[in-house]
């Protein structure tokens, strides 16, 4: 979801996550490609090695930690209600 990732008018994936991923790829001298996938398919795609990494606004939960490894979070998104 914007501003982290979205599809622009040219059908390209853009946003903060993409910018950060591109910087990481440059740092490790890797050629990285990006694909738009349904959120629920991200962990299965990692587990079945259809992708090598995922960058998305995903909360780290005990259930997810049983399935895949997470890095240190790079963004803290605390939900709150304003009334």
mmCIF file of the N, C-alpha and C atoms, coordinates in Angstrom:
data_MODEL
# 
_entry.id   MODEL 
# 
loop_
_atom_site.group_PDB 
_atom_site.id 
_atom_site.type_symbol 
_atom_site.label_atom_id 
_atom_site.label_alt_id 
_atom_site.label_comp_id 
_atom_site.label_asym_id 
_atom_site.label_entity_id 
_atom_site.label_seq_id 
_atom_site.pdbx_PDB_ins_code 
_atom_site.Cartn_x 
_atom_site.Cartn_y 
_atom_site.Cartn_z 
_atom_site.occupancy 
_atom_site.B_iso_or_equiv 
_atom_site.pdbx_formal_charge 
_atom_site.auth_seq_id 
_atom_site.auth_comp_id 
_atom_site.auth_asym_id 
_atom_site.auth_atom_id 
_atom_site.pdbx_PDB_model_num 
ATOM 1   N N  . UNK A 1 1  ? 0.832   -1.178  0.000   1.00 0.00 ? 1  UNK A N  1 
ATOM 2   C CA . UNK A 1 1  ? 0.000   0.000   0.000   1.00 0.00 ? 1  UNK A CA 1 
ATOM 3   C C  . UNK A 1 1  ? 0.882   1.249   0.000   1.00 0.00 ? 1  UNK A C  1 
ATOM 4   N N  . UNK A 1 2  ? 0.429   2.311   -0.676  1.00 0.00 ? 2  UNK A N  1 
ATOM 5   C CA . UNK A 1 2  ? 1.209   3.547   -0.719  1.00 0.00 ? 2  UNK A CA 1 
ATOM 6   C C  . UNK A 1 2  ? 1.403   4.106   0.701   1.00 0.00 ? 2  UNK A C  1 
ATOM 7   N N  . UNK A 1 3  ? 2.521   4.694   0.963   1.00 0.00 ? 3  UNK A N  1 
ATOM 8   C CA . UNK A 1 3  ? 3.618   5.041   0.057   1.00 0.00 ? 3  UNK A CA 1 
ATOM 9   C C  . UNK A 1 3  ? 4.684   3.949   -0.052  1.00 0.00 ? 3  UNK A C  1 
ATOM 10  N N  . UNK A 1 4  ? 4.420   2.785   0.524   1.00 0.00 ? 4  UNK A N  1 
ATOM 11  C CA . UNK A 1 4  ? 5.432   1.731   0.540   1.00 0.00 ? 4  UNK A CA 1 
ATOM 12  C C  . UNK A 1 4  ? 5.572   1.037   -0.803  1.00 0.00 ? 4  UNK A C  1 
ATOM 13  N N  . UNK A 1 5  ? 4.472   0.674   -1.394  1.00 0.00 ? 5  UNK A N  1 
ATOM 14  C CA . UNK A 1 5  ? 4.509   0.149   -2.749  1.00 0.00 ? 5  UNK A CA 1 
ATOM 15  C C  . UNK A 1 5  ? 3.152   0.357   -3.393  1.00 0.00 ? 5  UNK A C  1 
ATOM 16  N N  . UNK A 1 6  ? 3.192   0.629   -4.689  1.00 0.00 ? 6  UNK A N  1 
ATOM 17  C CA . UNK A 1 6  ? 1.979   0.780   -5.487  1.00 0.00 ? 6  UNK A CA 1 
ATOM 18  C C  . UNK A 1 6  ? 2.379   0.638   -6.952  1.00 0.00 ? 6  UNK A C  1 
ATOM 19  N N  . UNK A 1 7  ? 1.385   0.628   -7.812  1.00 0.00 ? 7  UNK A N  1 
ATOM 20  C CA . UNK A 1 7  ? 1.612   0.525   -9.256  1.00 0.00 ? 7  UNK A CA 1 
ATOM 21  C C  . UNK A 1 7  ? 1.375   1.905   -9.861  1.00 0.00 ? 7  UNK A C  1 
ATOM 22  N N  . UNK A 1 8  ? 2.348   2.413   -10.626 1.00 0.00 ? 8  UNK A N  1 
ATOM 23  C CA . UNK A 1 8  ? 2.204   3.745   -11.209 1.00 0.00 ? 8  UNK A CA 1 
ATOM 24  C C  . UNK A 1 8  ? 1.481   3.687   -12.553 1.00 0.00 ? 8  UNK A C  1 
ATOM 25  N N  . UNK A 1 9  ? 1.362   4.823   -13.209 1.00 0.00 ? 9  UNK A N  1 
ATOM 26  C CA . UNK A 1 9  ? 0.646   4.925   -14.487 1.00 0.00 ? 9  UNK A CA 1 
ATOM 27  C C  . UNK A 1 9  ? 1.305   4.103   -15.586 1.00 0.00 ? 9  UNK A C  1 
ATOM 28  N N  . UNK A 1 10 ? 2.593   3.793   -15.438 1.00 0.00 ? 10 UNK A N  1 
ATOM 29  C CA . UNK A 1 10 ? 3.316   2.981   -16.423 1.00 0.00 ? 10 UNK A CA 1 
ATOM 30  C C  . UNK A 1 10 ? 3.346   1.507   -16.049 1.00 0.00 ? 10 UNK A C  1 
ATOM 31  N N  . UNK A 1 11 ? 2.502   1.123   -15.076 1.00 0.00 ? 11 UNK A N  1 
ATOM 32  C CA . UNK A 1 11 ? 2.396   -0.263  -14.610 1.00 0.00 ? 11 UNK A CA 1 
ATOM 33  C C  . UNK A 1 11 ? 3.692   -0.761  -13.959 1.00 0.00 ? 11 UNK A C  1 
ATOM 34  N N  . UNK A 1 12 ? 4.444   0.158   -13.358 1.00 0.00 ? 12 UNK A N  1 
ATOM 35  C CA . UNK A 1 12 ? 5.679   -0.176  -12.652 1.00 0.00 ? 12 UNK A CA 1 
ATOM 36  C C  . UNK A 1 12 ? 5.423   -0.157  -11.146 1.00 0.00 ? 12 UNK A C  1 
ATOM 37  N N  . UNK A 1 13 ? 6.098   -1.053  -10.424 1.00 0.00 ? 13 UNK A N  1 
ATOM 38  C CA . UNK A 1 13 ? 6.001   -1.061  -8.969  1.00 0.00 ? 13 UNK A CA 1 
ATOM 39  C C  . UNK A 1 13 ? 6.914   0.043   -8.448  1.00 0.00 ? 13 UNK A C  1 
ATOM 40  N N  . UNK A 1 14 ? 6.360   0.940   -7.642  1.00 0.00 ? 14 UNK A N  1 
ATOM 41  C CA . UNK A 1 14 ? 7.108   2.079   -7.119  1.00 0.00 ? 14 UNK A CA 1 
ATOM 42  C C  . UNK A 1 14 ? 6.817   2.240   -5.635  1.00 0.00 ? 14 UNK A C  1 
ATOM 43  N N  . UNK A 1 15 ? 7.664   2.999   -4.956  1.00 0.00 ? 15 UNK A N  1 
ATOM 44  C CA . UNK A 1 15 ? 7.418   3.329   -3.558  1.00 0.00 ? 15 UNK A CA 1 
ATOM 45  C C  . UNK A 1 15 ? 8.651   3.141   -2.693  1.00 0.00 ? 15 UNK A C  1 
ATOM 46  N N  . UNK A 1 16 ? 8.481   3.420   -1.401  1.00 0.00 ? 16 UNK A N  1 
ATOM 47  C CA . UNK A 1 16 ? 9.579   3.355   -0.441  1.00 0.00 ? 16 UNK A CA 1 
ATOM 48  C C  . UNK A 1 16 ? 10.228  1.979   -0.414  1.00 0.00 ? 16 UNK A C  1 
ATOM 49  N N  . UNK A 1 17 ? 9.427   0.913   -0.361  1.00 0.00 ? 17 UNK A N  1 
ATOM 50  C CA . UNK A 1 17 ? 9.991   -0.441  -0.312  1.00 0.00 ? 17 UNK A CA 1 
ATOM 51  C C  . UNK A 1 17 ? 10.830  -0.738  -1.553  1.00 0.00 ? 17 UNK A C  1 
ATOM 52  N N  . UNK A 1 18 ? 10.366  -0.295  -2.701  1.00 0.00 ? 18 UNK A N  1 
ATOM 53  C CA . UNK A 1 18 ? 11.103  -0.523  -3.948  1.00 0.00 ? 18 UNK A CA 1 
ATOM 54  C C  . UNK A 1 18 ? 12.417  0.258   -3.925  1.00 0.00 ? 18 UNK A C  1 
ATOM 55  N N  . UNK A 1 19 ? 12.353  1.515   -3.484  1.00 0.00 ? 19 UNK A N  1 
ATOM 56  C CA . UNK A 1 19 ? 13.575  2.323   -3.402  1.00 0.00 ? 19 UNK A CA 1 
ATOM 57  C C  . UNK A 1 19 ? 14.591  1.686   -2.456  1.00 0.00 ? 19 UNK A C  1 
ATOM 58  N N  . UNK A 1 20 ? 14.121  1.219   -1.306  1.00 0.00 ? 20 UNK A N  1 
ATOM 59  C CA . UNK A 1 20 ? 15.014  0.583   -0.339  1.00 0.00 ? 20 UNK A CA 1 
ATOM 60  C C  . UNK A 1 20 ? 15.581  -0.724  -0.897  1.00 0.00 ? 20 UNK A C  1 
ATOM 61  N N  . UNK A 1 21 ? 14.745  -1.522  -1.536  1.00 0.00 ? 21 UNK A N  1 
ATOM 62  C CA . UNK A 1 21 ? 15.207  -2.783  -2.121  1.00 0.00 ? 21 UNK A CA 1 
ATOM 63  C C  . UNK A 1 21 ? 16.247  -2.529  -3.208  1.00 0.00 ? 21 UNK A C  1 
ATOM 64  N N  . UNK A 1 22 ? 16.022  -1.518  -4.039  1.00 0.00 ? 22 UNK A N  1 
ATOM 65  C CA . UNK A 1 22 ? 16.997  -1.199  -5.086  1.00 0.00 ? 22 UNK A CA 1 
ATOM 66  C C  . UNK A 1 22 ? 18.333  -0.771  -4.482  1.00 0.00 ? 22 UNK A C  1 
ATOM 67  N N  . UNK A 1 23 ? 18.289  -0.021  -3.387  1.00 0.00 ? 23 UNK A N  1 
ATOM 68  C CA . UNK A 1 23 ? 19.525  0.387   -2.712  1.00 0.00 ? 23 UNK A CA 1 
ATOM 69  C C  . UNK A 1 23 ? 20.254  -0.828  -2.139  1.00 0.00 ? 23 UNK A C  1 
ATOM 70  N N  . UNK A 1 24 ? 19.504  -1.760  -1.565  1.00 0.00 ? 24 UNK A N  1 
ATOM 71  C CA . UNK A 1 24 ? 20.116  -2.985  -1.041  1.00 0.00 ? 24 UNK A CA 1 
ATOM 72  C C  . UNK A 1 24 ? 20.737  -3.810  -2.160  1.00 0.00 ? 24 UNK A C  1 
ATOM 73  N N  . UNK A 1 25 ? 20.030  -3.932  -3.267  1.00 0.00 ? 25 UNK A N  1 
ATOM 74  C CA . UNK A 1 25 ? 20.553  -4.690  -4.406  1.00 0.00 ? 25 UNK A CA 1 
ATOM 75  C C  . UNK A 1 25 ? 21.848  -4.067  -4.921  1.00 0.00 ? 25 UNK A C  1 
ATOM 76  N N  . UNK A 1 26 ? 21.872  -2.745  -4.993  1.00 0.00 ? 26 UNK A N  1 
ATOM 77  C CA . UNK A 1 26 ? 23.086  -2.052  -5.435  1.00 0.00 ? 26 UNK A CA 1 
ATOM 78  C C  . UNK A 1 26 ? 24.226  -2.304  -4.452  1.00 0.00 ? 26 UNK A C  1 
ATOM 79  N N  . UNK A 1 27 ? 23.929  -2.248  -3.161  1.00 0.00 ? 27 UNK A N  1 
ATOM 80  C CA . UNK A 1 27 ? 24.956  -2.434  -2.126  1.00 0.00 ? 27 UNK A CA 1 
ATOM 81  C C  . UNK A 1 27 ? 25.610  -3.814  -2.210  1.00 0.00 ? 27 UNK A C  1 
ATOM 82  N N  . UNK A 1 28 ? 24.809  -4.838  -2.522  1.00 0.00 ? 28 UNK A N  1 
ATOM 83  C CA . UNK A 1 28 ? 25.356  -6.200  -2.596  1.00 0.00 ? 28 UNK A CA 1 
ATOM 84  C C  . UNK A 1 28 ? 25.700  -6.608  -4.027  1.00 0.00 ? 28 UNK A C  1 
ATOM 85  N N  . UNK A 1 29 ? 25.602  -5.645  -4.953  1.00 0.00 ? 29 UNK A N  1 
ATOM 86  C CA . UNK A 1 29 ? 25.937  -5.869  -6.358  1.00 0.00 ? 29 UNK A CA 1 
ATOM 87  C C  . UNK A 1 29 ? 25.128  -7.025  -6.947  1.00 0.00 ? 29 UNK A C  1 
ATOM 88  N N  . UNK A 1 30 ? 23.821  -6.966  -6.724  1.00 0.00 ? 30 UNK A N  1 
ATOM 89  C CA . UNK A 1 30 ? 22.916  -8.004  -7.224  1.00 0.00 ? 30 UNK A CA 1 
ATOM 90  C C  . UNK A 1 30 ? 21.953  -7.408  -8.243  1.00 0.00 ? 30 UNK A C  1 
ATOM 91  N N  . UNK A 1 31 ? 21.561  -8.220  -9.198  1.00 0.00 ? 31 UNK A N  1 
ATOM 92  C CA . UNK A 1 31 ? 20.517  -7.838  -10.135 1.00 0.00 ? 31 UNK A CA 1 
ATOM 93  C C  . UNK A 1 31 ? 19.194  -8.313  -9.560  1.00 0.00 ? 31 UNK A C  1 
ATOM 94  N N  . UNK A 1 32 ? 18.327  -7.375  -9.244  1.00 0.00 ? 32 UNK A N  1 
ATOM 95  C CA . UNK A 1 32 ? 17.055  -7.718  -8.607  1.00 0.00 ? 32 UNK A CA 1 
ATOM 96  C C  . UNK A 1 32 ? 15.896  -7.378  -9.533  1.00 0.00 ? 32 UNK A C  1 
ATOM 97  N N  . UNK A 1 33 ? 14.897  -8.214  -9.508  1.00 0.00 ? 33 UNK A N  1 
ATOM 98  C CA . UNK A 1 33 ? 13.666  -7.961  -10.247 1.00 0.00 ? 33 UNK A CA 1 
ATOM 99  C C  . UNK A 1 33 ? 12.524  -7.905  -9.247  1.00 0.00 ? 33 UNK A C  1 
ATOM 100 N N  . UNK A 1 34 ? 11.463  -7.234  -9.624  1.00 0.00 ? 34 UNK A N  1 
ATOM 101 C CA . UNK A 1 34 ? 10.335  -7.035  -8.734  1.00 0.00 ? 34 UNK A CA 1 
ATOM 102 C C  . UNK A 1 34 ? 9.073   -7.558  -9.395  1.00 0.00 ? 34 UNK A C  1 
ATOM 103 N N  . UNK A 1 35 ? 8.218   -8.177  -8.580  1.00 0.00 ? 35 UNK A N  1 
ATOM 104 C CA . UNK A 1 35 ? 6.942   -8.670  -9.100  1.00 0.00 ? 35 UNK A CA 1 
ATOM 105 C C  . UNK A 1 35 ? 5.842   -8.328  -8.112  1.00 0.00 ? 35 UNK A C  1 
ATOM 106 N N  . UNK A 1 36 ? 4.676   -8.073  -8.647  1.00 0.00 ? 36 UNK A N  1 
ATOM 107 C CA . UNK A 1 36 ? 3.507   -7.755  -7.838  1.00 0.00 ? 36 UNK A CA 1 
ATOM 108 C C  . UNK A 1 36 ? 2.785   -9.055  -7.520  1.00 0.00 ? 36 UNK A C  1 
ATOM 109 N N  . UNK A 1 37 ? 2.640   -9.362  -6.241  1.00 0.00 ? 37 UNK A N  1 
ATOM 110 C CA . UNK A 1 37 ? 1.982   -10.599 -5.827  1.00 0.00 ? 37 UNK A CA 1 
ATOM 111 C C  . UNK A 1 37 ? 0.951   -10.306 -4.753  1.00 0.00 ? 37 UNK A C  1 
ATOM 112 N N  . UNK A 1 38 ? -0.026  -11.168 -4.656  1.00 0.00 ? 38 UNK A N  1 
ATOM 113 C CA . UNK A 1 38 ? -1.010  -11.055 -3.583  1.00 0.00 ? 38 UNK A CA 1 
ATOM 114 C C  . UNK A 1 38 ? -0.301  -11.236 -2.246  1.00 0.00 ? 38 UNK A C  1 
ATOM 115 N N  . UNK A 1 39 ? -0.701  -10.473 -1.243  1.00 0.00 ? 39 UNK A N  1 
ATOM 116 C CA . UNK A 1 39 ? -0.054  -10.520 0.065   1.00 0.00 ? 39 UNK A CA 1 
ATOM 117 C C  . UNK A 1 39 ? -0.018  -11.936 0.623   1.00 0.00 ? 39 UNK A C  1 
ATOM 118 N N  . UNK A 1 40 ? -1.115  -12.661 0.494   1.00 0.00 ? 40 UNK A N  1 
ATOM 119 C CA . UNK A 1 40 ? -1.189  -14.019 1.049   1.00 0.00 ? 40 UNK A CA 1 
ATOM 120 C C  . UNK A 1 40 ? -0.252  -15.006 0.354   1.00 0.00 ? 40 UNK A C  1 
ATOM 121 N N  . UNK A 1 41 ? 0.285   -14.638 -0.804  1.00 0.00 ? 41 UNK A N  1 
ATOM 122 C CA . UNK A 1 41 ? 1.194   -15.543 -1.518  1.00 0.00 ? 41 UNK A CA 1 
ATOM 123 C C  . UNK A 1 41 ? 2.664   -15.298 -1.177  1.00 0.00 ? 41 UNK A C  1 
ATOM 124 N N  . UNK A 1 42 ? 2.969   -14.266 -0.405  1.00 0.00 ? 42 UNK A N  1 
ATOM 125 C CA . UNK A 1 42 ? 4.367   -13.902 -0.168  1.00 0.00 ? 42 UNK A CA 1 
ATOM 126 C C  . UNK A 1 42 ? 5.137   -14.970 0.596   1.00 0.00 ? 42 UNK A C  1 
ATOM 127 N N  . UNK A 1 43 ? 4.617   -15.418 1.730   1.00 0.00 ? 43 UNK A N  1 
ATOM 128 C CA . UNK A 1 43 ? 5.324   -16.439 2.511   1.00 0.00 ? 43 UNK A CA 1 
ATOM 129 C C  . UNK A 1 43 ? 5.392   -17.763 1.755   1.00 0.00 ? 43 UNK A C  1 
ATOM 130 N N  . UNK A 1 44 ? 4.293   -18.238 1.153   1.00 0.00 ? 44 UNK A N  1 
ATOM 131 C CA . UNK A 1 44 ? 4.419   -19.464 0.357   1.00 0.00 ? 44 UNK A CA 1 
ATOM 132 C C  . UNK A 1 44 ? 5.443   -19.331 -0.783  1.00 0.00 ? 44 UNK A C  1 
ATOM 133 N N  . UNK A 1 45 ? 5.530   -18.167 -1.405  1.00 0.00 ? 45 UNK A N  1 
ATOM 134 C CA . UNK A 1 45 ? 6.516   -17.970 -2.473  1.00 0.00 ? 45 UNK A CA 1 
ATOM 135 C C  . UNK A 1 45 ? 7.938   -18.106 -1.952  1.00 0.00 ? 45 UNK A C  1 
ATOM 136 N N  . UNK A 1 46 ? 8.191   -17.618 -0.744  1.00 0.00 ? 46 UNK A N  1 
ATOM 137 C CA . UNK A 1 46 ? 9.509   -17.801 -0.123  1.00 0.00 ? 46 UNK A CA 1 
ATOM 138 C C  . UNK A 1 46 ? 9.759   -19.261 0.216   1.00 0.00 ? 46 UNK A C  1 
ATOM 139 N N  . UNK A 1 47 ? 8.777   -19.887 0.836   1.00 0.00 ? 47 UNK A N  1 
ATOM 140 C CA . UNK A 1 47 ? 8.945   -21.273 1.276   1.00 0.00 ? 47 UNK A CA 1 
ATOM 141 C C  . UNK A 1 47 ? 9.212   -22.214 0.113   1.00 0.00 ? 47 UNK A C  1 
ATOM 142 N N  . UNK A 1 48 ? 8.551   -21.966 -1.029  1.00 0.00 ? 48 UNK A N  1 
ATOM 143 C CA . UNK A 1 48 ? 8.711   -22.841 -2.188  1.00 0.00 ? 48 UNK A CA 1 
ATOM 144 C C  . UNK A 1 48 ? 9.755   -22.305 -3.172  1.00 0.00 ? 48 UNK A C  1 
ATOM 145 N N  . UNK A 1 49 ? 10.527  -21.319 -2.731  1.00 0.00 ? 49 UNK A N  1 
ATOM 146 C CA . UNK A 1 49 ? 11.655  -20.756 -3.475  1.00 0.00 ? 49 UNK A CA 1 
ATOM 147 C C  . UNK A 1 49 ? 11.293  -20.215 -4.857  1.00 0.00 ? 49 UNK A C  1 
ATOM 148 N N  . UNK A 1 50 ? 10.091  -19.690 -4.965  1.00 0.00 ? 50 UNK A N  1 
ATOM 149 C CA . UNK A 1 50 ? 9.710   -18.990 -6.194  1.00 0.00 ? 50 UNK A CA 1 
ATOM 150 C C  . UNK A 1 50 ? 10.324  -17.592 -6.210  1.00 0.00 ? 50 UNK A C  1 
ATOM 151 N N  . UNK A 1 51 ? 10.632  -17.084 -5.010  1.00 0.00 ? 51 UNK A N  1 
ATOM 152 C CA . UNK A 1 51 ? 11.327  -15.803 -4.860  1.00 0.00 ? 51 UNK A CA 1 
ATOM 153 C C  . UNK A 1 51 ? 12.430  -15.987 -3.821  1.00 0.00 ? 51 UNK A C  1 
ATOM 154 N N  . UNK A 1 52 ? 13.417  -15.110 -3.847  1.00 0.00 ? 52 UNK A N  1 
ATOM 155 C CA . UNK A 1 52 ? 14.526  -15.194 -2.891  1.00 0.00 ? 52 UNK A CA 1 
ATOM 156 C C  . UNK A 1 52 ? 14.330  -14.288 -1.688  1.00 0.00 ? 52 UNK A C  1 
ATOM 157 N N  . UNK A 1 53 ? 13.515  -13.260 -1.843  1.00 0.00 ? 53 UNK A N  1 
ATOM 158 C CA . UNK A 1 53 ? 13.274  -12.322 -0.748  1.00 0.00 ? 53 UNK A CA 1 
ATOM 159 C C  . UNK A 1 53 ? 11.936  -11.633 -0.968  1.00 0.00 ? 53 UNK A C  1 
ATOM 160 N N  . UNK A 1 54 ? 11.395  -11.131 0.112   1.00 0.00 ? 54 UNK A N  1 
ATOM 161 C CA . UNK A 1 54 ? 10.135  -10.381 0.065   1.00 0.00 ? 54 UNK A CA 1 
ATOM 162 C C  . UNK A 1 54 ? 10.342  -9.084  0.826   1.00 0.00 ? 54 UNK A C  1 
ATOM 163 N N  . UNK A 1 55 ? 9.839   -8.008  0.268   1.00 0.00 ? 55 UNK A N  1 
ATOM 164 C CA . UNK A 1 55 ? 9.867   -6.732  0.967   1.00 0.00 ? 55 UNK A CA 1 
ATOM 165 C C  . UNK A 1 55 ? 8.453   -6.188  0.922   1.00 0.00 ? 55 UNK A C  1 
ATOM 166 N N  . UNK A 1 56 ? 7.811   -6.169  2.090   1.00 0.00 ? 56 UNK A N  1 
ATOM 167 C CA . UNK A 1 56 ? 6.420   -5.734  2.159   1.00 0.00 ? 56 UNK A CA 1 
ATOM 168 C C  . UNK A 1 56 ? 6.111   -5.291  3.576   1.00 0.00 ? 56 UNK A C  1 
ATOM 169 N N  . UNK A 1 57 ? 5.073   -4.523  3.719   1.00 0.00 ? 57 UNK A N  1 
ATOM 170 C CA . UNK A 1 57 ? 4.617   -4.106  5.043   1.00 0.00 ? 57 UNK A CA 1 
ATOM 171 C C  . UNK A 1 57 ? 3.986   -5.284  5.762   1.00 0.00 ? 57 UNK A C  1 
ATOM 172 N N  . UNK A 1 58 ? 4.800   -6.115  6.353   1.00 0.00 ? 58 UNK A N  1 
ATOM 173 C CA . UNK A 1 58 ? 4.324   -7.350  6.983   1.00 0.00 ? 58 UNK A CA 1 
ATOM 174 C C  . UNK A 1 58 ? 4.678   -7.339  8.466   1.00 0.00 ? 58 UNK A C  1 
ATOM 175 N N  . UNK A 1 59 ? 3.673   -7.502  9.306   1.00 0.00 ? 59 UNK A N  1 
ATOM 176 C CA . UNK A 1 59 ? 3.930   -7.617  10.741  1.00 0.00 ? 59 UNK A CA 1 
ATOM 177 C C  . UNK A 1 59 ? 4.615   -8.940  11.037  1.00 0.00 ? 59 UNK A C  1 
ATOM 178 N N  . UNK A 1 60 ? 5.556   -8.904  11.965  1.00 0.00 ? 60 UNK A N  1 
ATOM 179 C CA . UNK A 1 60 ? 6.226   -10.125 12.410  1.00 0.00 ? 60 UNK A CA 1 
ATOM 180 C C  . UNK A 1 60 ? 5.372   -10.737 13.510  1.00 0.00 ? 60 UNK A C  1 
ATOM 181 N N  . UNK A 1 61 ? 4.840   -11.918 13.229  1.00 0.00 ? 61 UNK A N  1 
ATOM 182 C CA . UNK A 1 61 ? 4.010   -12.621 14.210  1.00 0.00 ? 61 UNK A CA 1 
ATOM 183 C C  . UNK A 1 61 ? 4.676   -13.954 14.544  1.00 0.00 ? 61 UNK A C  1 
ATOM 184 N N  . UNK A 1 62 ? 4.344   -14.532 15.698  1.00 0.00 ? 62 UNK A N  1 
ATOM 185 C CA . UNK A 1 62 ? 4.909   -15.843 16.033  1.00 0.00 ? 62 UNK A CA 1 
ATOM 186 C C  . UNK A 1 62 ? 4.627   -16.896 14.958  1.00 0.00 ? 62 UNK A C  1 
ATOM 187 N N  . UNK A 1 63 ? 3.438   -16.875 14.387  1.00 0.00 ? 63 UNK A N  1 
ATOM 188 C CA . UNK A 1 63 ? 3.080   -17.848 13.346  1.00 0.00 ? 63 UNK A CA 1 
ATOM 189 C C  . UNK A 1 63 ? 3.961   -17.675 12.108  1.00 0.00 ? 63 UNK A C  1 
ATOM 190 N N  . UNK A 1 64 ? 4.171   -16.435 11.695  1.00 0.00 ? 64 UNK A N  1 
ATOM 191 C CA . UNK A 1 64 ? 5.023   -16.177 10.526  1.00 0.00 ? 64 UNK A CA 1 
ATOM 192 C C  . UNK A 1 64 ? 6.479   -16.509 10.816  1.00 0.00 ? 64 UNK A C  1 
ATOM 193 N N  . UNK A 1 65 ? 6.920   -16.253 12.047  1.00 0.00 ? 65 UNK A N  1 
ATOM 194 C CA . UNK A 1 65 ? 8.311   -16.559 12.406  1.00 0.00 ? 65 UNK A CA 1 
ATOM 195 C C  . UNK A 1 65 ? 8.596   -18.056 12.383  1.00 0.00 ? 65 UNK A C  1 
ATOM 196 N N  . UNK A 1 66 ? 7.561   -18.873 12.505  1.00 0.00 ? 66 UNK A N  1 
ATOM 197 C CA . UNK A 1 66 ? 7.737   -20.324 12.407  1.00 0.00 ? 66 UNK A CA 1 
ATOM 198 C C  . UNK A 1 66 ? 7.994   -20.757 10.964  1.00 0.00 ? 66 UNK A C  1 
ATOM 199 N N  . UNK A 1 67 ? 7.642   -19.894 10.010  1.00 0.00 ? 67 UNK A N  1 
ATOM 200 C CA . UNK A 1 67 ? 7.718   -20.263 8.598   1.00 0.00 ? 67 UNK A CA 1 
ATOM 201 C C  . UNK A 1 67 ? 8.913   -19.666 7.855   1.00 0.00 ? 67 UNK A C  1 
ATOM 202 N N  . UNK A 1 68 ? 9.263   -18.424 8.192   1.00 0.00 ? 68 UNK A N  1 
ATOM 203 C CA . UNK A 1 68 ? 10.333  -17.725 7.471   1.00 0.00 ? 68 UNK A CA 1 
ATOM 204 C C  . UNK A 1 68 ? 11.162  -16.893 8.445   1.00 0.00 ? 68 UNK A C  1 
ATOM 205 N N  . UNK A 1 69 ? 12.336  -16.481 7.999   1.00 0.00 ? 69 UNK A N  1 
ATOM 206 C CA . UNK A 1 69 ? 13.207  -15.615 8.790   1.00 0.00 ? 69 UNK A CA 1 
ATOM 207 C C  . UNK A 1 69 ? 12.935  -14.154 8.445   1.00 0.00 ? 69 UNK A C  1 
ATOM 208 N N  . UNK A 1 70 ? 12.979  -13.305 9.448   1.00 0.00 ? 70 UNK A N  1 
ATOM 209 C CA . UNK A 1 70 ? 12.769  -11.874 9.265   1.00 0.00 ? 70 UNK A CA 1 
ATOM 210 C C  . UNK A 1 70 ? 14.052  -11.117 9.592   1.00 0.00 ? 70 UNK A C  1 
ATOM 211 N N  . UNK A 1 71 ? 14.241  -9.966  8.959   1.00 0.00 ? 71 UNK A N  1 
ATOM 212 C CA . UNK A 1 71 ? 15.310  -9.054  9.340   1.00 0.00 ? 71 UNK A CA 1 
ATOM 213 C C  . UNK A 1 71 ? 14.816  -8.210  10.509  1.00 0.00 ? 71 UNK A C  1 
ATOM 214 N N  . UNK A 1 72 ? 15.681  -7.345  10.991  1.00 0.00 ? 72 UNK A N  1 
ATOM 215 C CA . UNK A 1 72 ? 15.257  -6.336  11.951  1.00 0.00 ? 72 UNK A CA 1 
ATOM 216 C C  . UNK A 1 72 ? 14.277  -5.411  11.229  1.00 0.00 ? 72 UNK A C  1 
ATOM 217 N N  . UNK A 1 73 ? 13.149  -5.079  11.834  1.00 0.00 ? 73 UNK A N  1 
ATOM 218 C CA . UNK A 1 73 ? 12.187  -4.191  11.161  1.00 0.00 ? 73 UNK A CA 1 
ATOM 219 C C  . UNK A 1 73 ? 12.830  -2.850  10.788  1.00 0.00 ? 73 UNK A C  1 
ATOM 220 N N  . UNK A 1 74 ? 12.471  -2.341  9.628   1.00 0.00 ? 74 UNK A N  1 
ATOM 221 C CA . UNK A 1 74 ? 12.983  -1.050  9.184   1.00 0.00 ? 74 UNK A CA 1 
ATOM 222 C C  . UNK A 1 74 ? 11.948  0.046   9.323   1.00 0.00 ? 74 UNK A C  1 
ATOM 223 N N  . UNK A 1 75 ? 10.740  -0.298  9.791   1.00 0.00 ? 75 UNK A N  1 
ATOM 224 C CA . UNK A 1 75 ? 9.684   0.696   9.974   1.00 0.00 ? 75 UNK A CA 1 
ATOM 225 C C  . UNK A 1 75 ? 8.735   0.197   11.044  1.00 0.00 ? 75 UNK A C  1 
ATOM 226 N N  . UNK A 1 76 ? 8.394   1.056   11.990  1.00 0.00 ? 76 UNK A N  1 
ATOM 227 C CA . UNK A 1 76 ? 7.444   0.706   13.042  1.00 0.00 ? 76 UNK A CA 1 
ATOM 228 C C  . UNK A 1 76 ? 6.123   1.377   12.727  1.00 0.00 ? 76 UNK A C  1 
ATOM 229 N N  . UNK A 1 77 ? 5.105   0.578   12.520  1.00 0.00 ? 77 UNK A N  1 
ATOM 230 C CA . UNK A 1 77 ? 3.791   1.079   12.157  1.00 0.00 ? 77 UNK A CA 1 
ATOM 231 C C  . UNK A 1 77 ? 2.813   0.729   13.266  1.00 0.00 ? 77 UNK A C  1 
ATOM 232 N N  . UNK A 1 78 ? 2.649   1.622   14.195  1.00 0.00 ? 78 UNK A N  1 
ATOM 233 C CA . UNK A 1 78 ? 1.723   1.392   15.302  1.00 0.00 ? 78 UNK A CA 1 
ATOM 234 C C  . UNK A 1 78 ? 0.351   1.925   14.926  1.00 0.00 ? 78 UNK A C  1 
ATOM 235 N N  . UNK A 1 79 ? -0.621  1.042   14.869  1.00 0.00 ? 79 UNK A N  1 
ATOM 236 C CA . UNK A 1 79 ? -1.985  1.447   14.530  1.00 0.00 ? 79 UNK A CA 1 
ATOM 237 C C  . UNK A 1 79 ? -2.627  2.140   15.728  1.00 0.00 ? 79 UNK A C  1 
ATOM 238 N N  . UNK A 1 80 ? -3.446  3.137   15.452  1.00 0.00 ? 80 UNK A N  1 
ATOM 239 C CA . UNK A 1 80 ? -4.176  3.808   16.515  1.00 0.00 ? 80 UNK A CA 1 
ATOM 240 C C  . UNK A 1 80 ? -5.449  4.401   15.955  1.00 0.00 ? 80 UNK A C  1 
ATOM 241 N N  . UNK A 1 81 ? -6.383  4.663   16.852  1.00 0.00 ? 81 UNK A N  1 
ATOM 242 C CA . UNK A 1 81 ? -7.644  5.295   16.480  1.00 0.00 ? 81 UNK A CA 1 
ATOM 243 C C  . UNK A 1 81 ? -7.626  6.737   16.960  1.00 0.00 ? 81 UNK A C  1 
ATOM 244 N N  . UNK A 1 82 ? -8.162  7.621   16.157  1.00 0.00 ? 82 UNK A N  1 
ATOM 245 C CA . UNK A 1 82 ? -8.274  9.029   16.528  1.00 0.00 ? 82 UNK A CA 1 
ATOM 246 C C  . UNK A 1 82 ? -9.745  9.381   16.507  1.00 0.00 ? 82 UNK A C  1 
ATOM 247 N N  . UNK A 1 83 ? -10.229 9.986   17.574  1.00 0.00 ? 83 UNK A N  1 
ATOM 248 C CA . UNK A 1 83 ? -11.660 10.305  17.637  1.00 0.00 ? 83 UNK A CA 1 
ATOM 249 C C  . UNK A 1 83 ? -11.924 11.719  18.030  1.00 0.00 ? 83 UNK A C  1 
# 
